[in-house]
Amino acid sequence: MHTQSLATRILRTRFAKRVWRKLFGAQSWAKRAGTFREKEAHGLIQRSNYAYGMLRAADTAKFFGKSAVTACEFGVATGMGLINMTQLAELIEAETGVKFRVVGFDTGAGLPAPSGYKDHPELWSSGDFSMGDPDLLRRRLAGKAELVIGDIKDTIGAFTRTLTTDCPLGFVSIDVDIYSGTVAALQGLLGQCEAYLPAISFYLDDVASYFSNEACGELCAVDEHNAAYPQRPIYSDKSLPRGRFEPFADWYRSMYVGHILDHPYRNHARERGSLSLQDHLKFMAALR
């Protein structure tokens, strides 16, 4: 461990970094000696979509003076994504100082029966992606995440009421596959405005397949949500791939941002001193 630490310190010197990147490339250097942020920007962190979205949430929370943030996964299945989310929460807390509340939602029995064409019955059937034993998953989570079992439409209201200004919602992964489940999950965006960050990173899993379209599934649910709640719209993440070293990663198309347009921070300027042009560039660069 000591030898690795020394090697890393050497590789992080300006000269060694320049030489290594010249000989082997920037990604190779980041893999061996990069910081968490450098590895994340190169797509070297497991489950890159979660790493990106959760780091966005932590950075945004810190930017607005919050020390904790909530991250949710809708559609837990066997729990690999939720477990990975808890691991990322620890890494990102070490990087940013922002703590995470991690919450997973699942029926526990797989997908409900599709109720019409919007639910993609040509793709999905009742019982797909069953969790198995929820208690076993809870033991594996070891208290690092909350697991909410039941139909999302029946559990989302109670959860939304637990969101607070001290630990606002900042990242959401929706992997429920069907329209009706997505509609239910998006009800979680309708609580008190200050229970959310002004901008929330979203990962939508089922929006880029051959069958994906705005008349069905998650895309349809988002379009209907935007029409019904114009002050809480969800749009594609316009910042990608800026600042990253993978210009065409598939998951970029699945990243969205939920905008809380009635949030006080989006309606009144925060008190701070005036900025020079250079200071303003630094101020905006905090969120890339």
Steps between C-alpha positions, in 0.01 A plus 500: 500500500783738590676424169180564304446826683855612423462399134177695478663807650782476247261456207304805613800730467467733204799354315400135547143574403610673181738219402253220580217665309731560204609135489187313603210744478292702745263216588787270592640762736157566654446128559826468693537831681194715436278646767138385529390791281759424235401135493133594482560740210676218313213259563717277720260476796268198504146589386606828342145631473450478876845640576434800276148567629587462866811717469285761328256479790774542761663789316166674454410446866833645612461792259173590671630453852362151574699234685278204407297387200255221415552252215228258383486192283160399363519138387745317725458140373783288647659805661832528321435861400387601848803337662723681253320823586594458867862440403502811283341698782802427720749591227321822412462601864878460536546720193245772578409476868133459405316209662241289316166357596450207260152358438391216272145426381371170365184289500706208626317275254624628166311706246123536535288385207515747207172689474514610136727596214668775704646233729677322211329159534698394193811518720398442860287250693370478855769379740801602291805602709376356828704595805488170683529538877481868609631413847812347349563819304446709811767299677738556211430873512602499868305814582669706230179540300126494563295244305135585434297199388161536331337652196665838446164673461418387856836587659617816326278741693626399843859515379460845346379631835829389659711722273643802680683820419802362689521189280326589173448265208794529260529182291238261361543181300184369334529144374141380534472426125130581466298819461275455803791444739678807365189714546487388862870568558472852358238581764799520731590828331186677623580574863596831660745681272778530757499124556688480169820641360424767238627254238480121546703250300287223345599172339223348284592146405250425223507797263750397231397158367356422156149489654537825699265781400312795646165316481606221737710418801723735692517761223122526489481534878757782494319685220168478685666609824649806330162596355321457833764661723677776304685624808658158557611397148753231412728560201810334359828586672643774279844494665610162361759416375676825589802450725505124444739275311239266349320705235247231405419286806158335459375601844523872418170472312333375817604791723240766569455790740188573703460875534322637808403833348297611801798452733595824679856474366361510146285805566715728715872573479694371799676758711867520406748762390522609138742300288766596252490324162771259613325431829172443317664240276627318808159535664325334203774239453414356841218315323684461168 
